[in-house]
Amino acid sequence: MEENNVFNDKIFNFEDRLVRFAGECIFFTRNLNKSFENKYYKNQLIRSSGSSSLNFGEAQGTISNKDFVFKVSLAVKELKESRNSFKNF
């Protein structure tokens, strides 16, 4: 019998996936040692992962297609920043 784990559930809603990603980044950073470098990149990873989900959420409420594309592009930039922060661990 497979263990029921919330991280094994598939989520098809992109906004929900981004929120989960931000939460998983927080849980990941809690296990890091307390060096100056880790603290710096830990804070950056938490900010950028949370910002990507918030920017995508804002994109859902836009009026024009141009504004939607702009907000989604911000979310993509924050995800790239999260990826680069993650590589430093």
C-alpha positions, 0 to 999 in steps of 0.5 A: 500500500502506498503511503499517503503523502501530500507531496505525491499528489499531482496538482494540475492547477499551475497557481497551486503548484507555484504555492506548493513550490514556495512552501517546499522551498521553505521546508528545504531551507529549514534543514540547511546549516547556519552559515552566512552564505546559506542564510543569504541564499536561503532568504533569496530563495524564499523571496523569489519562490514566494514572489513567483506564485504571487505574481502569477496570482496577480496575472489571474486578475489582469484586464488586458492580455498585455498586462497578463503577459507582463505579470506572467513574465515576472513570475518566470523571472522569479522562478529563474532566480529561484533556480539560480539561488537553489544552485548555490546550495 
